[in-house]
Amino acid sequence: MNYRPMFTFPSGERVGNAQVFATREEAQGSAEDRFRVWNMPTGCGVDETTDPVNYRWTTHKTFRCSHLSLQLGATLWHRTTSY
């Protein structure tokens, strides 16, 4: 199972985006980093997903995975954008 960061807004709506991580810890870390700089969400969390992993999170940095790294079993990561 993979994991997607989710955000809760004042209306109660929970919304995610296209980011999917291999671990709950990566997804939660990414969500918390973005939550700190946004002023609209009222909370954040993680939902399980069967979507393929396309991001990696390390302490306070989110990296988009290249298609090549995913084909190589996610052993290589290509930094294209930090969010």
C-alpha positions as CSV (number, residue, x, y, z in Angstrom):
1,M,0.0,0.0,0.0
2,N,1.2,3.5,-0.8
3,Y,0.2,6.8,0.9
4,R,-1.2,10.2,-0.1
5,P,-0.9,13.4,2.0
6,M,-4.4,14.8,2.8
7,F,-5.5,18.2,4.0
8,T,-8.7,19.2,5.9
9,F,-10.3,22.6,5.2
10,P,-12.7,24.7,7.3
11,S,-15.7,23.2,5.4
12,G,-14.6,19.7,6.6
13,E,-13.6,18.7,3.1
14,R,-10.5,16.5,2.9
15,V,-8.4,17.0,-0.2
16,G,-5.2,15.4,-1.5
17,N,-3.1,16.0,-4.6
18,A,-1.1,13.9,-7.1
19,Q,1.7,13.1,-4.6
20,V,2.0,9.4,-3.5
21,F,4.7,8.1,-1.2
22,A,6.0,4.6,-0.4
23,T,5.7,5.1,3.4
24,R,3.2,6.6,5.8
25,E,6.1,8.5,7.4
26,E,7.1,10.2,4.1
27,A,3.5,11.2,3.3
28,Q,2.9,12.5,6.9
29,G,6.2,14.5,6.8
30,S,5.4,16.0,3.5
31,A,1.9,16.9,4.7
32,E,3.2,18.5,7.9
33,D,5.8,20.5,6.0
34,R,3.2,22.0,3.6
35,F,0.6,22.4,6.4
36,R,3.0,24.7,8.3
37,V,3.2,27.2,5.5
38,W,-0.5,27.2,4.4
39,N,-3.2,29.2,6.2
40,M,-6.4,27.6,4.8
41,P,-6.2,23.9,6.0
42,T,-7.3,23.2,9.6
43,G,-5.5,19.8,9.7
44,C,-3.5,17.2,7.7
45,G,-3.1,13.5,7.6
46,V,-2.5,10.5,5.3
47,D,-4.8,8.1,3.3
48,E,-3.8,4.8,1.9
49,T,-3.8,4.5,-1.9
50,T,-3.1,1.9,-4.6
51,D,-1.7,4.6,-6.9
52,P,2.0,4.2,-7.8
53,V,4.6,6.1,-5.8
54,N,5.7,9.3,-7.5
55,Y,7.3,11.3,-4.7
56,R,9.9,10.8,-1.9
57,W,10.1,12.8,1.3
58,T,13.2,13.2,3.5
59,T,13.4,15.5,6.4
60,H,11.6,18.7,5.3
61,K,12.1,18.1,1.5
62,T,9.8,16.5,-1.0
63,F,11.3,15.1,-4.2
64,R,9.5,14.1,-7.4
65,C,10.5,10.6,-8.6
66,S,11.6,10.2,-12.2
67,H,10.0,7.5,-14.3
68,L,13.4,5.8,-14.7
69,S,13.8,5.5,-10.9
70,L,10.4,3.9,-10.6
71,Q,11.2,1.4,-13.3
72,L,14.5,0.5,-11.5
73,G,12.5,-0.5,-8.4
74,A,12.7,2.9,-6.8
75,T,16.3,2.4,-5.9
76,L,17.3,5.7,-7.5
77,W,15.6,9.0,-7.0
78,H,15.9,12.0,-9.3
79,R,15.4,15.4,-7.7
80,T,13.4,17.5,-10.1
81,T,11.5,19.8,-7.8
82,S,11.5,20.5,-4.1
83,Y,8.1,21.6,-2.7
